[in-house]
Amino acid sequence: MRALSQGVVVLTLSALLGVGLTLSPPRLAVVVVVLLLSAAFFSCLSMTIAGLVLTRDRLMGIVQAITMPLFFGSNALYPVALMPAWLQAVSRVNPLSYEVDALRGPLTGTPSRLGLDIAVLTAAALLGVAAASALLGRLAR
């Protein structure tokens, strides 16, 4: 629910700022699917880390230490082609890059690899669920 509400806020702000978005129902449906898959992955990532570290203070520090590099190592700020070779490699395995690509394409009408993006996000979410599920017992104790 948080991801969907944040998506509504971003779309509303984009409309107010005059950003040219393509807001057809099929494209919005794709956006909802991408947001749900991404939220599942990042929620499970946090739960997995919580299951490993077992304290809130450690969890918050580690999550911040992971999410900031994920953001700056994605294609959210600049094209992958402009990145140094080592950062391009990081971006290719970064789920956030696939989320950004899957959102940018349908909303702006630019070419994207939507099938690949959704496949990677689905795989990341499933791996996240498996990892979080494996550590849930430890977290519950």
Buried (B, 14 or more C-beta within 10 A) or exposed (E): EEBEEEBEEBBEEBEEEEEEBEEEEEBBEBBEBBBBBBBBBBBBBBBBBBBBBEEEEEBBEBBEEBBEEBEBBBBBEEEBEEBEEEBBEBBEEBBBBBBBBBBBBBBBEEEBEBEEBBEBBBBBBBBBBEBBEEBEEEBEE
